[in-house]
Amino acid sequence: MDPQALETISLGLCFLFLTWASIQDIKKREVHDLTWILMTPPGVILAYLRYSSEMTIFQFLMMEALAVALIGLLMVILVLLKTIGSADALAFIAIALYFPRVPSISLAKFPRIIPILTLAIPVLTNTILLLSLVALLLFVRNLVLTLRDDEVRRSLANLSMTARLLLLIGGTPVDAKKALEKAEIPMIEIKNGEISVCRRLHNLMFSEENERRERVRSLIDHGYRVIWVMVGLPMIPLMEMGLLLSVVWGDFLLILMLFFRKFFLA
């Protein structure tokens, strides 16, 4: 079969599995391991069929290993920093296995080095850019709420400027009683009579329900009618959008860097 036809099938199959994973991520905030178990084998087989006419199976396996090693190293760092979950890391690795190189049917124009690297690299940078855009929109929304609502403004009192900024970028103000009922993760806590931003938020997500409720009750007992809770953004849908951008437009971060370089050197 024609390699470009195989690339089209690979893209369609990759988007299909990512859509399935996105639905799980949105509904349950977790993705079943079966998703990646079913997704990976056909991607590797299709990738081999695409490159079988131009390289040996050993060369193909080395190319796949390099692609996984490149994105895998970045995933290990991000997981250790607790900025992404294990399901997100597995999704990026699956994309690397599907596309150890940028597909030839891509409409994007990449610099010389990028096409021989895995497509997962521009997908990652595009996803980060989308996350940054979401954070910016969230910041503007929260800033408007803070200026309009006295209770929201009071909930930020006695916090440092850094703590306020963290809440405005990564949180959202909700009614304290609703936070107690809806299993929201509080971003602020009171220790020894002092209010501060919670540390180890990632751990709190998986802690006992009683601990979460105690923290919310403590805030209510101290007179907080509005508390700041963590915004749980589903990563897989943004990743799927990042994949689409990578195929159609390329690496947005790289495009911006090249644009500014030309702008300032013009």
BADRENPA-81309 format. One record per atom (N, C-alpha, C): x, y, z. Coordinates in steps of 0.02 Angstrom, whole numbers, plus 50000, padded with zeros to 5 digits. Example, Ala and Ser with C-alpha at 12.3 -4.5 7.8 and 13.67 -1.06 7.14 Angstrom:
# residues 2
506604971650390;506154977550390;506604983550390;506424988850354;506844994750357;506455000250394;
//
This chain:
# residues 266
500434994050000;500005000050000;500445006250000;500195011549968;500565017849964;500695020650035;501325022850049;501505025450115;501055031150138;500865035550091;500435041150111;499745038850131;499495033450099;498855030650118;498895027550188;499465024450202;499575021550269;499635027050322;499945032650302;499985038350349;499285041050365;498865041350314;498175043750325;497805039150372;497885032550362;497565027650406;497825028350477;498495029150483;498805029950549;498535036050585;498485041650549;498215047750580;497495046750603;497085043750560;496395042650577;496325038150638;496725032750641;496705028150697;496945031550761;497475035550755;497745039150813;497225044050841;496895047750797;496375052450820;495795048750851;495625042850824;495065038950850;495205036750922;495805034150935;495975031951003;496045037851050;496315043451027;496385049351069;495695052251087;495225051651040;494545053951054;494225049651108;494335043151103;494095038551155;494405040251222;495055041451222;495405043251284;495165050051311;495015054751265;494785061451286;494115060951321;493675056751295;493005055851326;493085053251397;493535048351406;493665045651473;493965050951519;494425054951491;494755060151530;494265065451554;493815067351510;493315072451527;492825069951579;492595063651570;492075060851614;492345058751682;492925055251682;493165052251744;493835054951768;494155059151727;494825061851742;495345056351749;495235050851715;495725045451711;495585041451647;496115038251622;496055034351560;496255027251575;495845022451554;495975015451567;496585013151528;496995008851559;497595006351527;497445002451463;496844999651459;496644995851399;496675000251337;496555006651345;496565011351288;497245011151253;497785011551294;498455011751265;498675004851241;498424999551275;498584992751254;498304991351185;497694993751173;497374992651108;497644997551055;497855003451076;498065008651029;498755007251000;499225004751040;499925004451020;500084999450965;499884993050969;500094988050918;499934989950846;499304992050830;499164993850760;499584999850736;499745004450782;500155010250763;500855008150743;501145003450782;501825001150767;501824997250701;501324993150690;501284989150628;501214993750568;500774998650572;500685003350517;501315007350504;501665009250558;502295012950549;502815008650513;502855002250531;503334997750498;503174996950424;502534996250409;502324995450339;502505001650299;502475007550330;502645013750295;503395014050278;503805011650323;504535012350314;504885005950291;504515000550282;504824994050265;505194994150198;504984998550153;505304998850087;505955002750087;506085006550140;506695010750140;507185009050196;507005004350241;507465002450294;507324995350317;507834992450349;507754985750377;507344986050441;507134980250464;506744980150526;507164982550585;507814981050584;508254983350638;508294991050638;508364994050578;508385001350573;507725004450596;507185001050579;506525003550600;506465003350676;506674997850706;506624997250779;507065002450814;507645003850785;508085008950813;507755015850808;507415017150752;507065023450743;506495024150794;506125018750805;505595018850854;505875019850925;506435016450939;506735017051005;506975024151018;507265027350966;507495034350974;506905038950986;506365037850949;505765042050958;505495041451029;505445035251054;505185034051121;505665036951173;506325036251161;506825038751209;506785046351215;506705049851157;506675057151158;506075059651197;505485057151178;504885059551212;504835056551282;505095050451290;505065047151356;505455050951408;506045053451390;506445057351437;506075063551460;505755066951413;505365072851431;504775071051476;504465065251462;503895063051502;504105061351573;504675058151581;504925056451648;505025062851689;505315067851658;505435074251692;504775077451713;504295077651666;503645080851680;503245076951732;503285070351731;502925066251781;503235067251850;503905067451853;504245068551917;504075075451946;503985080351901;503795087051923;503045087451939;502695081951924;501975081451936;501575086651898;501805088051837;501445092651793;500975088951746;501095082451736;500645078351697;500565071651732;500035067951711;499915061351740;500215055851697;500195049751722;500475044051685;500095042751621;499435043851620;499035042751560;499245047651505;499395053951524;499615058851476;500285056851446;500735054351489;501395052151465;501325046251416;500885041551432;500775035851388;500495037951320;500075043151321;499795045651258;500335048551213;500795052351242;501345055251202;501795049751175;501925044551215;502345038951192;501995035251135;501335034451140;500955031151087;500995035051022;500955041751027;501015045950967;501715045050936;502225044550979;502905043550954;502975036950917;502635031750942;502655025250909;502285025350842;501745029050839;501375029750777;501775033650725;502095039050750;502455043550704;503165044950730;503625040250719;504325041450739;504635047250700;504325048950644;504505054750605;503875058650586;503965064850567;503395068850545;503125065750480;502465064350476;502185061350416;502255065850355;502365062750297;502465066650235;501835070250214;501245067850235;500615071050216;500475077350257;500905078750306;500815084750347;500845090950304;500385095550316;500355101850279;500865106850306;501145105350365;501605109950397;502295109550366;502655115150369;503345115550346;503795116250407;504185111050420;504625110950478;505345112450457;505745115350502;506465116050489;506785109150478;507395108950453;507705102750432;507715097250485;507885099050546;507975093950598;507325090750620;506765094550618;506135092250646;505855086150610;505845085850542;505535080150508;505835073350526;506475073150547;506765066750564;506665065050638;506345069550675;506165068150744;505435066050748;505255063150804;504565060850812;504075066750812;503485065450786;502945070450784;502725072250855;502875067850904;502665069150973;502995075451002;503585077450975;503925083451001;503515089750986;503325091150923;502895096950911;502205096350943;501955090250950;501315089350985;501375091651057;501935090051089;502045092151158;502085099751164;502475103051121;502545110351125;501885113851109;501505111051061;500855114051046;500365113151104;500395107451138;499965106251196;500135111051252;500785112251263;500995116951315;500755124051298;500785125751233;500555132351212;499795133051223;499425127751209;498695127851220;498545128451295;498925124851336;498835125351409;498975132451433;499485135651404;499645142551423;499085147251404;498775146051346;498215150151324;497615149351371;497485143151391;496935141751438;497075145251504;497695144851528;497885148051591;497795155651587;497965158551529;497875165751520;497135167651522;496725163851488;495995165151488;495715164351559;495955159251595;495725158251664;495935164051708;496545166551698;496785172151737;496355178351726;496195179751663;495775185651647;495085184851678;494795178851672;494135177651702;494145178651777;494645175751810;494695176251883;494825183451905;495205187051865;495345194051882;494715198251879;494295196951829;493665200551823;493205198851882;493175192351901;492775190251959;493015193552023;493675194052030;493965197052090;493785204452095;493785207852039;493625215052039;492885216352051;492465211552031;491745212552036;491445210152103;491735204852132;491425201552190;491835202852253;491505205652304;491845207252367;492075200952403;491665195552401;491845189352435;492455186052403;492485186252336;493065183452301;493685187452319;493615194052321;494175198352339;494405197052411;493925195952456;494085194652526;494445187952534;494285183152490;494595176552494;495345176852478;495565182252446;496275182952429;496655187152480;496295189552530;496615193752581;497115189652621;497615192952646;498135189952689;498575184852652;498555184952586;498985180552547;499525184752513;500095181652502;500635185152466;500445186252394;500805190752360;500675192052290;500785185752247;501295181852265;501445175652228;500865170652236;500615170052297;500055165452310;499425167652272;499295174152271;498715176552234;498775175052160;499375175952134;499485174652063;499375167252047;499605162852090;499505155652080;498765153852079;498385156952123;497665155652127;497305158352064;497505164152042;497185167251984;497325163251920;497915160251917;498105156451856;497845149351857;497885146051915;497725138951916;497105136951955;496735141751981;496155140052020;495525143451997;494985142352035;494355145852021;493985146652087;493675152452099;493305153552162;492615150252159;492435146652212;491775143552216;491485144552285;490825143852290;490495144252354;490765138652399;490945140452460;491265135652506;490835129452519;490185130452529;489745124752542;489695120152481;489705123052421;489685118952361;490335115052353;490885118152372;491535114852369;491535108652413;491195109152470;491165103552517;490755097852487;490225099452452;489775094452425;490035091252360;490385095252319;490585092852253;491285089952249;491585088552305;492255085452307;492775089652271;492735096252279;493235100752250;493875100552290;494445101452257;495095101252291;495295108452309;495305110052374;495485116952394;496215118552380;496335124652356;497025126752342;497325130752400;496915132252450;497165135952508;497035131852571;497435132952622;497345129352685;497555133952743;497335132052802;497505135852862;497915131352907;498525133552922;498965129952967;499235134753020;499155132653082;499395136853137;499105143953133;498475144353111;498145150853108;498325155153049;498755152553003;498965156352945;498695153252881;498475157652835;498205155352771;498765155052719;498775149852680;499285149152628;499035144552573;499405144552517;499235140052462;499445133052481;499005128152468;499165121152485;499775118752446;500195115152478;500745111752445;500525104652430;500865101452382;500715094552363;499975093752343;499745098252300;499055097752276;498925091152241;499435088752203;499365082452167;499215076752217;499565076752274;499445071552324;498745072152354;498515078352364;497855079452393;497305076652349;497425076552283;496935073852236;496785066552251;497295062952276;497225055852287;497205054052362;497115059052404;497085057852476;496375055752496;496305054252559;495655052252584;495145057952579;494525056152566;493995061052560;493915064952625;494025061552682;493955064852747;494445070652754;495065069652729;495575074952733;495355081052693;495095079852633;494875085352591;494315089152624;493825085552651;493255088752683;493465092652746;493945090052783;494195093552842;494515100252824;494875100252769;495195106552747;494665111752727;494145109352692;493615113952670;493235116552732;493075112052779;492725114052840;493125119152880;493785118052882;494215122652918;494165129752890;494135130152823;494075136752791;493395139852805;492875135652806;492205138252821;492165140752892;492475136852939;492475138853009;492845145453021;493315146952977;493695153252983;493345159052945;492725157852924;492335163252894;492375163852819;492675159052784;492715159452711;492065157052679;491745161552644;491145159852606;491325157552535;491885159952512;492145158052446;492855155452455;492995149652424;493675146952428;493915145452357;494565145252350;494865143852285;495015136452279;494775133452224;494865126252214;495255125152149;495555119352144;495965117652087;495535116452025;495755119151968;495425118051904;495725111651874;495305106651865;495545100351836;495465100351761;495985102451726;495955102651653;496105095751623;495665092951583;495825086651549;496365087751497;496905084051502;497495085151460;497415081951391;497105076151388;497075072451324;496725076351268;496155079751282;495845083751228;496315089151201;496685092451246;497165097551224;497725094351183;497915088251202;498435084651165;498185082951094;497555081051089;497265079551024;497255085750980;497085091451010;497115097750973;497825099450953;498305097850998;499015098950982;499245094750924;498995088550920;499165084250863;498895087050798;498275089450800;497975092450740;498365098550717;498565102750764;498955108750747;499635106750718;499935101550745;500595099250721;500565096950649;500025093550631;499965090950563;499785096450514;499365101050536;499115106350491;499575112350487;499815114650546;500195120850549;500925119950568;501085114650604;501765113650626;501855115050700;502455116550720;502625117950790;502515125450802;501965127250837;501795134250848;502345138050886;502635134750936;503155137950974;503755139550930;503935134950887;504495135950842;504335141450791;503715141450767;503495146650720;503555153550751;503335154150815;503375160550850;504095162650860;504525157950877;505235159450887;505565161950822;505405158550766;505685160550702;505415167350680;504775168550696;504465174950678;504805180750715;504895179850782;505205185150821;505945186150802;506265180650783;506965181250763;507025185450699;506575184050651;506575188050590;506375195250604;505895196050651;505645202750667;506195207150697;506575204250745;507075208150780;507725208850740;507835204050693;508455204450653;508345207950586;507705209750573;507545213050509;507845220150508;
//
